[in-house]
Amino acid sequence: MLIKAVAIDDETPGLEIVESFVKKVPFIHLEKTFNNPKEGLQYIFDQQPDLIFLDIHMPQINGIELAKVIQPLGKSFIFTTAYREYALDSYELQALDYLLKPFSFERFLTALNRAYQEIIRKKGEETSIFIKDSYDWIRIKLNEIRFIKSDSNLLFIHLDKETFSTRMTITEILEVLPKDQYMRVHKSYIANLSAIEKIERHQVWIGRDAVPVAATYREIMEGKLLKK
């Protein structure tokens, strides 16, 4: 599925950053950009895009006010702003993310993967994420991930029969994984709780793989697995 998006920002450099980052991602298309928020709002009503990137400080109507208008439409939106003080407002408006300028491509991609999951869930499709493995983009269904190992800024994502690597931190991947199904069990490991077959003192078994469990995570993990 291709996400159809628009970006609204009264400053051209902000739009250019979003445009340049979107061009690197295969599952999203930026349909149009707007410097004028009123024109952007009219386009949203007329064309019904899936995702909106919103700046906050804009003339005529600011991003918070605009979000209050489009939120009842069930549209997904991400704030892109240089101001920290509106983070609570974004949470209350159920924004998918709050990107502080200047944001990196990696941070942008994390937000997009969260948006991708939310949008395909609304459309009734199976949730998945996209990762970049070398020069290739790989779509991975979330329920196929058994565990993830981190090595510095490189992740190894283990599925049933294959493993993919991507340049990403463990913190970034946790941002897009469902918290009721995936849990950090060690400083370098994330486990799919539903894939755990055996619990030992310092590790769990997922198929033939032993995944270490740190003492600081063990009690929480057992509580989720054993329903304490």
Sequence and secondary structure as in RCSB ss.txt:
>XXXX:A:sequence
MLIKAVAIDDETPGLEIVESFVKKVPFIHLEKTFNNPKEGLQYIFDQQPDLIFLDIHMPQINGIELAKVIQPLGK
SFIFTTAYREYALDSYELQALDYLLKPFSFERFLTALNRAYQEIIRKKGEETSIFIKDSYDWIRIKLNEIRFIKS
DSNLLFIHLDKETFSTRMTITEILEVLPKDQYMRVHKSYIANLSAIEKIERHQVWIGRDAVPVAATYREIMEGKL
LKK
>XXXX:A:secstr
  EEEEEE SSHHHHHHHHHHHTT TTEEEEEEESSHHHHHHHHHHH  SEEEE SS SSS HHHHHHHHGGGT 
EEEEEES GGGHHHHHHTT SEEEESS  HHHHHHHHHHHHHHHHHHTT   EEEEEETTEEEEEEGGG  EEEE
ETTEEEEE SS EEEEE  HHHHHTTS TTTEEEEETTEEEEGGG  EE SSEEEETTEEEE  HHHHHHHHHHH
HT 
